[in-house]
């Protein structure tokens, strides 16, 4: 099974879009404020496309980053993904996935530029925060990876209600 290019980008963007709780108050989330940015600065479709275009990383890294976001929510259900934090959270999760899975990667300064962050200090801080949120657990099982891969490949057949249930505070789910 191959999931690449436009299908990968569209699937990841769709999962991220569906994972965002609407109009969530920052104070009700345990996501560190440092991850919050400007609401809807750029659409998730355009953002994930930008990442795919400029970052030469494995396709595995894109799905691994989704697994990391799910883990954060499982470890602390009060960690809520919103339109104000999803860009920085996903970018940082992708950075960690690249560093963990890929043999070669760019400098953090390069990633900060592509991710739209202010610079090296910001990306380094977010990287440390994300590692803490994950409990420094970076490996994923083959099952976790294939669950997301199959979910994205079949995303058209899954109802939007089953994708992610923000109202009931459920974590990102592929069930």
Secondary structure, DSSP 8 states (H G I E B T S, - for coil): ----HHHHHHHHHHHHHHH-BTT--GGG--S-GGG---TTSS-HHHHHHHHHHH----HHHHHHHHHHHHHHHHH-TT---BTTTHHHHHHHHHHHHHHHH-S----HHHHHHHHT-S-HHHHHHHHHHHHHHTTT-----HHHHHHHHHHHHTGGGS-HHHH--TTTT------
